[in-house]
């Protein structure tokens, strides 16, 4: 067990070093995009993306796995059908049976 623990410890140290290297390499880019003028650019981009997102999903953070589970596996429509609160409740539900109860309620 000590060999496994030591191996994991070494791998974690390597990853920490790698993360530090990436952080150091990206620092100039971070500084370039930090000035306030970029905030308005990204804000404008977010607004544009939101205009093309269905209204009921604008305030919901969706992961690809969440969408696949509900849309493909269970056939639950999310686009423009339930309101944002219902979408969040469906995504937070622990299983398909609970989601069916939410929809039928």
N, C-alpha and C positions, 0 to 999 in steps of 0.2 A: 504493500500500500504506500510506503514511503516513496518508491520510485514513481508511482502515478502522481502523487502529490507534488513531488519535485518537478516532474514534467509539466504539470499544469501551472505551477508557479513560474517556470521558465517561459512558457507560452504567454502567460499574462504579462510578464515583464517585456517580452518582445512586442506584444500588442501595444503596451503603453508607450514604448519607444516609437513604434510606427505612428501612433496617434499624435505624439509630440512632433514628429517629422512632418506629418500632413498639416498640422496646425501651423507650424512655422512656414511651410511652403505656401499656404493659402493666406497668410497674414497680409501681404501686399494687396491682394485682391479685396480682402475685407476692408482695408483702409480706403481703397479706391471707391467702393460702393457705400461707404458710411456717410458721406456728406449729405446734408439735408435735401439737396436737389434730387437725389435718387429716391428719397422717400415718396415724393410726389409721383415719380415715374412708376414705382411699384404699386402705389395706391391706385393710380389710373389703370394699370394692368389688372389689378384685382377687381376694380369696378367693371371693367370691360368683360372679364370672365364671368362675373356675377350676372351680367345682363343676359348671358347665354345659358345660364344654369336655371333649371326650373325653379320657380319662386318658392315652392315648398321645400326645396333642398338647400337654399342659400345659407341658412344658419346652421346646417348640420354638417359635421365633419364626417366624411365617408371614407372608409378604407376599401380597397379592392375586394378583400375577402368578405367584408360586410355585404357589398353589392352582389357578389357572386352567390353567396349563401341565400339571400332573399330572392333575388331575381331568377337565378338559374335553378338552384336546388329546390326552392319552395314555390316559385311562381308568384311571389308577392309583388304586385306592381307598386313602384315608388314614384315614378315620374308624374307629377301634377295631380296625383290621385289623393293620397292622404296629406293632411297638413304637416308642417314641420315638427310639431310636438308628437304627432303620431309616428312619423318617420323615426324620430329619436327613440321613442318607446319601443318600436319594432326592432331597431338595431340593438337596443339594450336588453331585449328579452332573452332569457336563457336558452329557449328551445323553440322548435316549430309549433308545438302544441300551445304554448303561451302566445306566440304570434297569431295563431288562428283565433284564439279567444279574443285578442285585442281587435282583430279585424271584424269579427262577428259581433262584437259588443257594441 
